[in-house]
C-alpha cells in the first residue's frame, strides 16, 4: 500500500509540475511575442518617421520652388528676369 500511495503522490506531483511548466511556457511565449511585437513596431515607426520627415522636407522644398498663387516665377526670382532690352537704341 505504501508503494501505491507513493506512486499516487508522484503522479500528482508530476501532473502539478507539468501544469506549472506549461503555464510558464505559455507565459514566456506570450511575453516573448509581446516584446518581439513591440520591438518590430518601434523599429517600423522609427523607419516610417524618418521616411516621412525626409519626404515631407523634399515636398516642402519642391513646393517652395513652385510659383506662389498669383505670382509668376519670374516675379519671385529676380535672376530669371534677365536684363531689359534697350528700346529704340536710345540708351
Biopython code that builds the backbone (N, CA, C, O; Angstrom):
import numpy as np
from Bio.PDB.StructureBuilder import StructureBuilder

atoms = [
    (1, "UNK", "N", (0.828, -1.189, 0.000)),
    (1, "UNK", "CA", (0.000, 0.000, 0.000)),
    (1, "UNK", "C", (0.874, 1.256, 0.000)),
    (1, "UNK", "O", (0.503, 2.286, -0.562)),
    (2, "UNK", "N", (1.990, 1.156, 0.612)),
    (2, "UNK", "CA", (2.917, 2.272, 0.664)),
    (2, "UNK", "C", (3.406, 2.649, -0.725)),
    (2, "UNK", "O", (3.515, 3.831, -1.051)),
    (3, "UNK", "N", (3.699, 1.653, -1.535)),
    (3, "UNK", "CA", (4.145, 1.911, -2.907)),
    (3, "UNK", "C", (3.042, 2.568, -3.729)),
    (3, "UNK", "O", (3.314, 3.431, -4.564)),
    (4, "UNK", "N", (1.810, 2.163, -3.496)),
    (4, "UNK", "CA", (0.690, 2.723, -4.227)),
    (4, "UNK", "C", (0.518, 4.200, -3.890)),
    (4, "UNK", "O", (0.285, 5.020, -4.778)),
    (5, "UNK", "N", (0.632, 4.542, -2.596)),
    (5, "UNK", "CA", (0.499, 5.943, -2.184)),
    (5, "UNK", "C", (1.659, 6.773, -2.724)),
    (5, "UNK", "O", (1.470, 7.913, -3.147)),
    (6, "UNK", "N", (2.840, 6.204, -2.706)),
    (6, "UNK", "CA", (3.995, 6.925, -3.248)),
    (6, "UNK", "C", (3.827, 7.161, -4.746)),
    (6, "UNK", "O", (4.127, 8.238, -5.258)),
    (7, "UNK", "N", (3.343, 6.135, -5.432)),
    (7, "UNK", "CA", (3.098, 6.277, -6.871)),
    (7, "UNK", "C", (2.035, 7.342, -7.136)),
    (7, "UNK", "O", (2.136, 8.129, -8.076)),
    (8, "UNK", "N", (1.009, 7.341, -6.271)),
    (8, "UNK", "CA", (-0.062, 8.322, -6.409)),
    (8, "UNK", "C", (0.465, 9.739, -6.175)),
    (8, "UNK", "O", (0.131, 10.664, -6.916)),
    (9, "UNK", "N", (1.283, 9.898, -5.147)),
    (9, "UNK", "CA", (1.869, 11.202, -4.823)),
    (9, "UNK", "C", (2.782, 11.653, -5.962)),
    (9, "UNK", "O", (2.750, 12.813, -6.372)),
    (10, "UNK", "N", (3.589, 10.732, -6.464)),
    (10, "UNK", "CA", (4.482, 11.066, -7.583)),
    (10, "UNK", "C", (3.683, 11.449, -8.825)),
    (10, "UNK", "O", (4.058, 12.365, -9.557)),
    (11, "UNK", "N", (2.587, 10.747, -9.054)),
    (11, "UNK", "CA", (1.736, 11.043, -10.206)),
    (11, "UNK", "C", (1.119, 12.438, -10.078)),
    (11, "UNK", "O", (1.105, 13.207, -11.039)),
    (12, "UNK", "N", (0.611, 12.757, -8.891)),
    (12, "UNK", "CA", (0.021, 14.080, -8.640)),
    (12, "UNK", "C", (1.096, 15.162, -8.756)),
    (12, "UNK", "O", (0.867, 16.215, -9.350)),
    (13, "UNK", "N", (2.266, 14.889, -8.185)),
    (13, "UNK", "CA", (3.376, 15.845, -8.253)),
    (13, "UNK", "C", (3.785, 16.086, -9.704)),
    (13, "UNK", "O", (4.031, 17.220, -10.114)),
    (14, "UNK", "N", (3.852, 15.011, -10.464)),
    (14, "UNK", "CA", (4.218, 15.124, -11.880)),
    (14, "UNK", "C", (3.179, 15.944, -12.647)),
    (14, "UNK", "O", (3.539, 16.782, -13.474)),
    (15, "UNK", "N", (1.897, 15.706, -12.379)),
    (15, "UNK", "CA", (0.834, 16.464, -13.048)),
    (15, "UNK", "C", (0.914, 17.951, -12.680)),
    (15, "UNK", "O", (0.773, 18.820, -13.541)),
    (16, "UNK", "N", (1.144, 18.231, -11.388)),
    (16, "UNK", "CA", (1.274, 19.623, -10.947)),
    (16, "UNK", "C", (2.477, 20.297, -11.618)),
    (16, "UNK", "O", (2.403, 21.439, -12.072)),
    (17, "UNK", "N", (3.581, 19.553, -11.664)),
    (17, "UNK", "CA", (4.780, 20.098, -12.300)),
    (17, "UNK", "C", (4.521, 20.387, -13.778)),
    (17, "UNK", "O", (4.937, 21.426, -14.291)),
    (18, "UNK", "N", (3.843, 19.483, -14.455)),
    (18, "UNK", "CA", (3.534, 19.666, -15.879)),
    (18, "UNK", "C", (2.656, 20.904, -16.094)),
    (18, "UNK", "O", (2.866, 21.665, -17.040)),
    (19, "UNK", "N", (1.662, 21.100, -15.200)),
    (19, "UNK", "CA", (0.789, 22.279, -15.315)),
    (19, "UNK", "C", (1.587, 23.565, -15.107)),
    (19, "UNK", "O", (1.438, 24.532, -15.853)),
    (20, "UNK", "N", (2.443, 23.554, -14.072)),
    (20, "UNK", "CA", (3.256, 24.742, -13.775)),
    (20, "UNK", "C", (4.202, 25.030, -14.939)),
    (20, "UNK", "O", (4.334, 26.175, -15.371)),
    (21, "UNK", "N", (4.855, 23.988, -15.442)),
    (21, "UNK", "CA", (5.786, 24.160, -16.565)),
    (21, "UNK", "C", (5.048, 24.673, -17.800)),
    (21, "UNK", "O", (5.553, 25.542, -18.511)),
    (22, "UNK", "N", (3.868, 24.143, -18.050)),
    (22, "UNK", "CA", (3.069, 24.581, -19.199)),
    (22, "UNK", "C", (2.664, 26.045, -19.054)),
    (22, "UNK", "O", (2.704, 26.805, -20.022)),
    (23, "UNK", "N", (2.273, 26.437, -17.837)),
    (23, "UNK", "CA", (1.897, 27.837, -17.595)),
    (23, "UNK", "C", (3.092, 28.768, -17.803)),
    (23, "UNK", "O", (2.957, 29.838, -18.396)),
    (24, "UNK", "N", (4.265, 28.354, -17.309)),
    (24, "UNK", "CA", (5.463, 29.166, -17.511)),
    (24, "UNK", "C", (5.810, 29.265, -18.993)),
    (24, "UNK", "O", (6.206, 30.323, -19.481)),
    (25, "UNK", "N", (5.658, 28.166, -19.687)),
    (25, "UNK", "CA", (5.956, 28.150, -21.118)),
    (25, "UNK", "C", (5.017, 29.090, -21.871)),
    (25, "UNK", "O", (5.459, 29.873, -22.712)),
    (26, "UNK", "N", (3.725, 29.010, -21.569)),
    (26, "UNK", "CA", (2.750, 29.894, -22.223)),
    (26, "UNK", "C", (3.028, 31.352, -21.880)),
    (26, "UNK", "O", (2.977, 32.230, -22.741)),
    (27, "UNK", "N", (3.323, 31.593, -20.599)),
    (27, "UNK", "CA", (3.604, 32.954, -20.157)),
    (27, "UNK", "C", (4.859, 33.498, -20.839)),
    (27, "UNK", "O", (4.880, 34.641, -21.294)),
    (28, "UNK", "N", (5.894, 32.677, -20.904)),
    (28, "UNK", "CA", (7.133, 33.092, -21.565)),
    (28, "UNK", "C", (6.919, 33.352, -23.042)),
    (28, "UNK", "O", (7.454, 34.311, -23.596)),
    (29, "UNK", "N", (6.138, 32.499, -23.674)),
    (29, "UNK", "CA", (5.839, 32.679, -25.097)),
    (29, "UNK", "C", (5.073, 33.978, -25.316)),
    (29, "UNK", "O", (5.361, 34.736, -26.242)),
    (30, "UNK", "N", (4.081, 34.226, -24.437)),
    (30, "UNK", "CA", (3.288, 35.460, -24.540)),
    (30, "UNK", "C", (4.177, 36.690, -24.378)),
    (30, "UNK", "O", (4.084, 37.638, -25.158)),
    (31, "UNK", "N", (5.040, 36.669, -23.362)),
    (31, "UNK", "CA", (5.919, 37.815, -23.125)),
    (31, "UNK", "C", (6.909, 37.995, -24.269)),
    (31, "UNK", "O", (7.178, 39.118, -24.697)),
    (32, "UNK", "N", (7.450, 36.881, -24.762)),
    (32, "UNK", "CA", (8.385, 36.955, -25.883)),
    (32, "UNK", "C", (7.722, 37.499, -27.130)),
    (32, "UNK", "O", (8.302, 38.313, -27.849)),
    (33, "UNK", "N", (6.505, 37.049, -27.385)),
    (33, "UNK", "CA", (5.749, 37.535, -28.540)),
    (33, "UNK", "C", (5.463, 39.022, -28.393)),
    (33, "UNK", "O", (5.604, 39.789, -29.345)),
    (34, "UNK", "N", (5.060, 39.420, -27.197)),
    (34, "UNK", "CA", (4.754, 40.826, -26.937)),
    (34, "UNK", "C", (6.003, 41.693, -27.100)),
    (34, "UNK", "O", (5.951, 42.751, -27.727)),
    (35, "UNK", "N", (7.126, 41.241, -26.534)),
    (35, "UNK", "CA", (8.372, 42.005, -26.656)),
    (35, "UNK", "C", (8.814, 42.098, -28.115)),
    (35, "UNK", "O", (9.255, 43.153, -28.570)),
    (36, "UNK", "N", (8.695, 40.998, -28.837)),
    (36, "UNK", "CA", (9.064, 40.998, -30.253)),
    (36, "UNK", "C", (8.185, 41.928, -31.060)),
    (36, "UNK", "O", (8.669, 42.667, -31.919)),
    (37, "UNK", "N", (6.890, 41.891, -30.781)),
    (37, "UNK", "CA", (5.940, 42.761, -31.481)),
    (37, "UNK", "C", (6.273, 44.225, -31.202)),
    (37, "UNK", "O", (6.303, 45.046, -32.118)),
    (38, "UNK", "N", (6.523, 44.546, -29.929)),
    (38, "UNK", "CA", (6.858, 45.925, -29.570)),
    (38, "UNK", "C", (8.133, 46.379, -30.271)),
    (38, "UNK", "O", (8.223, 47.512, -30.745)),
    (39, "UNK", "N", (9.111, 45.492, -30.332)),
    (39, "UNK", "CA", (10.378, 45.817, -30.982)),
    (39, "UNK", "C", (10.172, 46.091, -32.466)),
    (39, "UNK", "O", (10.727, 47.047, -33.007)),
    (40, "UNK", "N", (9.383, 45.261, -33.117)),
    (40, "UNK", "CA", (9.115, 45.437, -34.547)),
    (40, "UNK", "C", (8.318, 46.716, -34.783)),
    (40, "UNK", "O", (8.609, 47.467, -35.714)),
    (41, "UNK", "N", (7.308, 46.969, -33.939)),
    (41, "UNK", "CA", (6.518, 48.193, -34.091)),
    (41, "UNK", "C", (7.401, 49.424, -33.939)),
    (41, "UNK", "O", (7.294, 50.365, -34.725)),
    (42, "UNK", "N", (8.274, 49.422, -32.931)),
    (42, "UNK", "CA", (9.137, 50.578, -32.696)),
    (42, "UNK", "C", (10.077, 50.787, -33.876)),
    (42, "UNK", "O", (10.259, 51.913, -34.339)),
    (43, "UNK", "N", (10.669, 49.711, -34.356)),
    (43, "UNK", "CA", (11.585, 49.803, -35.493)),
    (43, "UNK", "C", (10.853, 50.318, -36.732)),
    (43, "UNK", "O", (11.371, 51.169, -37.455)),
    (44, "UNK", "N", (9.657, 49.801, -36.970)),
    (44, "UNK", "CA", (8.865, 50.239, -38.123)),
    (44, "UNK", "C", (8.462, 51.707, -37.986)),
    (44, "UNK", "O", (8.481, 52.457, -38.962)),
    (45, "UNK", "N", (8.099, 52.110, -36.765)),
    (45, "UNK", "CA", (7.739, 53.508, -36.526)),
    (45, "UNK", "C", (8.931, 54.414, -36.801)),
    (45, "UNK", "O", (8.798, 55.442, -37.465)),
    (46, "UNK", "N", (10.106, 54.026, -36.284)),
    (46, "UNK", "CA", (11.308, 54.835, -36.490)),
    (46, "UNK", "C", (11.619, 54.991, -37.977)),
    (46, "UNK", "O", (11.924, 56.090, -38.440)),
    (47, "UNK", "N", (11.541, 53.892, -38.720)),
    (47, "UNK", "CA", (11.805, 53.946, -40.163)),
    (47, "UNK", "C", (10.767, 54.804, -40.877)),
    (47, "UNK", "O", (11.117, 55.615, -41.734)),
    (48, "UNK", "N", (9.500, 54.635, -40.532)),
    (48, "UNK", "CA", (8.435, 55.416, -41.150)),
    (48, "UNK", "C", (8.555, 56.895, -40.830)),
    (48, "UNK", "O", (8.306, 57.741, -41.689)),
    (49, "UNK", "N", (8.937, 57.209, -39.597)),
    (49, "UNK", "CA", (9.101, 58.606, -39.194)),
    (49, "UNK", "C", (10.223, 59.246, -40.005)),
    (49, "UNK", "O", (10.088, 60.363, -40.504)),
    (50, "UNK", "N", (11.327, 58.523, -40.127)),
    (50, "UNK", "CA", (12.471, 59.031, -40.893)),
    (50, "UNK", "C", (12.093, 59.240, -42.360)),
    (50, "UNK", "O", (12.410, 60.276, -42.945)),
    (51, "UNK", "N", (11.417, 58.260, -42.948)),
    (51, "UNK", "CA", (10.986, 58.383, -44.344)),
    (51, "UNK", "C", (10.004, 59.541, -44.513)),
    (51, "UNK", "O", (10.117, 60.325, -45.455)),
    (52, "UNK", "N", (9.049, 59.642, -43.604)),
    (52, "UNK", "CA", (8.054, 60.710, -43.675)),
    (52, "UNK", "C", (8.678, 62.086, -43.549)),
    (52, "UNK", "O", (8.291, 63.018, -44.253)),
    (53, "UNK", "N", (9.645, 62.213, -42.649)),
    (53, "UNK", "CA", (10.316, 63.500, -42.472)),
    (53, "UNK", "C", (11.080, 63.875, -43.737)),
    (53, "UNK", "O", (10.999, 65.009, -44.209)),
    (54, "UNK", "N", (11.819, 62.915, -44.277)),
    (54, "UNK", "CA", (12.620, 63.166, -45.478)),
    (54, "UNK", "C", (11.722, 63.540, -46.662)),
    (54, "UNK", "O", (11.997, 64.504, -47.376)),
    (55, "UNK", "N", (10.660, 62.779, -46.859)),
    (55, "UNK", "CA", (9.748, 63.052, -47.976)),
    (55, "UNK", "C", (9.035, 64.387, -47.776)),
    (55, "UNK", "O", (8.872, 65.155, -48.725)),
    (56, "UNK", "N", (8.610, 64.664, -46.545)),
    (56, "UNK", "CA", (7.962, 65.941, -46.253)),
    (56, "UNK", "C", (8.891, 67.119, -46.501)),
    (56, "UNK", "O", (8.479, 68.156, -47.020)),
    (57, "UNK", "N", (10.152, 66.942, -46.121)),
    (57, "UNK", "CA", (11.136, 68.003, -46.345)),
    (57, "UNK", "C", (11.319, 68.252, -47.840)),
    (57, "UNK", "O", (11.319, 69.398, -48.291)),
    (58, "UNK", "N", (11.474, 67.166, -48.606)),
    (58, "UNK", "CA", (11.644, 67.306, -50.059)),
    (58, "UNK", "C", (10.399, 67.904, -50.711)),
    (58, "UNK", "O", (10.510, 68.708, -51.637)),
    (59, "UNK", "N", (9.229, 67.523, -50.237)),
    (59, "UNK", "CA", (7.990, 68.066, -50.768)),
    (59, "UNK", "C", (7.895, 69.559, -50.475)),
    (59, "UNK", "O", (7.504, 70.345, -51.338)),
    (60, "UNK", "N", (8.255, 69.943, -49.256)),
    (60, "UNK", "CA", (8.253, 71.360, -48.899)),
    (60, "UNK", "C", (9.228, 72.157, -49.743)),
    (60, "UNK", "O", (8.929, 73.267, -50.184)),
    (61, "UNK", "N", (10.393, 71.580, -49.961)),
    (61, "UNK", "CA", (11.401, 72.238, -50.785)),
    (61, "UNK", "C", (10.898, 72.381, -52.222)),
    (61, "UNK", "O", (11.082, 73.423, -52.851)),
    (62, "UNK", "N", (10.270, 71.337, -52.726)),
    (62, "UNK", "CA", (9.725, 71.362, -54.087)),
    (62, "UNK", "C", (8.608, 72.397, -54.203)),
    (62, "UNK", "O", (8.556, 73.149, -55.176)),
    (63, "UNK", "N", (7.718, 72.437, -53.215)),
    (63, "UNK", "CA", (6.609, 73.399, -53.251)),
    (63, "UNK", "C", (7.111, 74.826, -53.133)),
    (63, "UNK", "O", (6.515, 75.748, -53.689)),
    (64, "UNK", "N", (8.201, 75.008, -52.413)),
    (64, "UNK", "CA", (8.774, 76.341, -52.268)),
    (64, "UNK", "C", (9.257, 76.844, -53.622)),
    (64, "UNK", "O", (9.159, 78.033, -53.928)),
    (65, "UNK", "N", (9.776, 75.930, -54.425)),
    (65, "UNK", "CA", (10.312, 76.310, -55.726)),
    (65, "UNK", "C", (9.217, 76.582, -56.753)),
    (65, "UNK", "O", (9.463, 77.252, -57.756)),
    (66, "UNK", "N", (8.024, 76.073, -56.516)),
    (66, "UNK", "CA", (6.913, 76.333, -57.436)),
    (66, "UNK", "C", (6.454, 77.771, -57.255)),
    (66, "UNK", "O", (6.701, 78.390, -56.221)),
    (67, "UNK", "N", (5.790, 78.286, -58.262)),
    (67, "UNK", "CA", (5.315, 79.662, -58.154)),
    (67, "UNK", "C", (4.193, 79.749, -57.128)),
    (67, "UNK", "O", (3.383, 78.832, -56.992)),
    (68, "UNK", "N", (4.160, 80.855, -56.419)),
    (68, "UNK", "CA", (3.094, 81.096, -55.453)),
    (68, "UNK", "C", (1.840, 81.500, -56.204)),
    (68, "UNK", "O", (1.903, 81.916, -57.361)),
    (69, "UNK", "N", (0.722, 81.378, -55.552)),
    (69, "UNK", "CA", (-0.541, 81.734, -56.201)),
    (69, "UNK", "C", (-0.546, 83.230, -56.500)),
    (69, "UNK", "O", (-0.335, 84.053, -55.609)),
    (70, "UNK", "N", (-0.782, 83.562, -57.727)),
    (70, "UNK", "CA", (-0.845, 84.965, -58.113)),
    (70, "UNK", "C", (0.502, 85.563, -58.481)),
    (70, "UNK", "O", (0.557, 86.716, -58.909)),
    (71, "UNK", "N", (1.571, 84.830, -58.330)),
    (71, "UNK", "CA", (2.895, 85.354, -58.669)),
    (71, "UNK", "C", (3.574, 84.374, -59.617)),
    (71, "UNK", "O", (3.532, 83.161, -59.414)),
    (72, "UNK", "N", (4.181, 84.906, -60.624)),
    (72, "UNK", "CA", (4.906, 84.021, -61.536)),
    (72, "UNK", "C", (6.326, 83.826, -61.013)),
    (72, "UNK", "O", (6.789, 84.584, -60.160)),
    (73, "UNK", "N", (6.987, 82.849, -61.507)),
    (73, "UNK", "CA", (8.353, 82.555, -61.053)),
    (73, "UNK", "C", (9.295, 83.702, -61.382)),
    (73, "UNK", "O", (10.235, 83.963, -60.631)),
    (74, "UNK", "N", (9.063, 84.381, -62.477)),
    (74, "UNK", "CA", (9.935, 85.489, -62.866)),
    (74, "UNK", "C", (9.823, 86.623, -61.852)),
    (74, "UNK", "O", (10.819, 87.274, -61.537)),
    (75, "UNK", "N", (8.611, 86.864, -61.337)),
    (75, "UNK", "CA", (8.416, 87.911, -60.333)),
    (75, "UNK", "C", (9.075, 87.534, -59.006)),
    (75, "UNK", "O", (9.567, 88.402, -58.285)),
    (76, "UNK", "N", (9.084, 86.266, -58.693)),
    (76, "UNK", "CA", (9.636, 85.807, -57.420)),
    (76, "UNK", "C", (11.160, 85.783, -57.460)),
    (76, "UNK", "O", (11.806, 86.189, -56.494)),
    (77, "UNK", "N", (11.741, 85.313, -58.559)),
    (77, "UNK", "CA", (13.188, 85.138, -58.655)),
    (77, "UNK", "C", (13.773, 86.181, -59.610)),
    (77, "UNK", "O", (13.602, 86.069, -60.824)),
    (78, "UNK", "N", (14.463, 87.200, -59.070)),
    (78, "UNK", "CA", (14.994, 88.263, -59.931)),
    (78, "UNK", "C", (16.046, 87.763, -60.919)),
    (78, "UNK", "O", (16.255, 88.397, -61.953)),
    (79, "UNK", "N", (16.701, 86.667, -60.636)),
    (79, "UNK", "CA", (17.721, 86.163, -61.560)),
    (79, "UNK", "C", (17.102, 85.643, -62.847)),
    (79, "UNK", "O", (17.799, 85.523, -63.856)),
    (80, "UNK", "N", (15.825, 85.336, -62.838)),
    (80, "UNK", "CA", (15.149, 84.847, -64.041)),
    (80, "UNK", "C", (14.718, 85.991, -64.958)),
    (80, "UNK", "O", (14.370, 85.762, -66.116)),
    (81, "UNK", "N", (14.741, 87.201, -64.451)),
    (81, "UNK", "CA", (14.258, 88.348, -65.227)),
    (81, "UNK", "C", (15.185, 88.687, -66.385)),
    (81, "UNK", "O", (14.714, 89.068, -67.456)),
    (82, "UNK", "N", (16.467, 88.558, -66.193)),
    (82, "UNK", "CA", (17.412, 88.944, -67.243)),
    (82, "UNK", "C", (17.526, 90.456, -67.323)),
    (82, "UNK", "O", (16.954, 91.176, -66.504)),
    (83, "UNK", "N", (18.252, 90.923, -68.293)),
    (83, "UNK", "CA", (18.432, 92.368, -68.459)),
    (83, "UNK", "C", (17.379, 92.893, -69.431)),
    (83, "UNK", "O", (17.091, 92.255, -70.444)),
    (84, "UNK", "N", (16.808, 94.049, -69.125)),
    (84, "UNK", "CA", (15.817, 94.609, -70.054)),
    (84, "UNK", "C", (16.498, 95.028, -71.351)),
    (84, "UNK", "O", (17.630, 95.512, -71.350)),
    (85, "UNK", "N", (15.795, 94.833, -72.438)),
    (85, "UNK", "CA", (16.333, 95.232, -73.742)),
    (85, "UNK", "C", (16.238, 96.745, -73.888)),
    (85, "UNK", "O", (15.316, 97.376, -73.371)),
    (86, "UNK", "N", (17.191, 97.308, -74.590)),
    (86, "UNK", "CA", (17.166, 98.756, -74.835)),
    (86, "UNK", "C", (16.128, 99.040, -75.909)),
    (86, "UNK", "O", (16.065, 98.373, -76.942)),
    (87, "UNK", "N", (15.319, 100.050, -75.632)),
    (87, "UNK", "CA", (14.276, 100.397, -76.595)),
    (87, "UNK", "C", (14.809, 101.417, -77.597)),
    (87, "UNK", "O", (15.426, 102.405, -77.201)),
    (88, "UNK", "N", (14.591, 101.201, -78.809)),
    (88, "UNK", "CA", (14.934, 102.100, -79.918)),
    (88, "UNK", "C", (16.407, 102.490, -79.944)),
    (88, "UNK", "O", (16.771, 103.436, -80.642)),
    (89, "UNK", "N", (17.244, 101.805, -79.222)),
    (89, "UNK", "CA", (18.677, 102.081, -79.233)),
    (89, "UNK", "C", (19.040, 103.435, -78.657)),
    (89, "UNK", "O", (20.135, 103.926, -78.933)),
    (90, "UNK", "N", (18.165, 104.074, -77.858)),
    (90, "UNK", "CA", (18.437, 105.391, -77.291)),
    (90, "UNK", "C", (19.368, 105.334, -76.090)),
    (90, "UNK", "O", (19.977, 106.355, -75.770)),
    (91, "UNK", "N", (19.512, 104.241, -75.429)),
    (91, "UNK", "CA", (20.332, 104.184, -74.213)),
    (91, "UNK", "C", (21.659, 103.657, -74.504)),
    (91, "UNK", "O", (22.487, 103.537, -73.602)),
]
sb = StructureBuilder()
sb.init_structure("model")
sb.init_model(0)
sb.init_chain("A")
sb.init_seg("    ")
for serial, (resi, resn, name, xyz) in enumerate(atoms, 1):
    if name == "N":
        sb.init_residue(resn, " ", resi, " ")
    sb.init_atom(name, np.array(xyz, "f"), 0.0, 1.0, " ", f" {name:<3s}", serial, name[0])
structure = sb.get_structure()
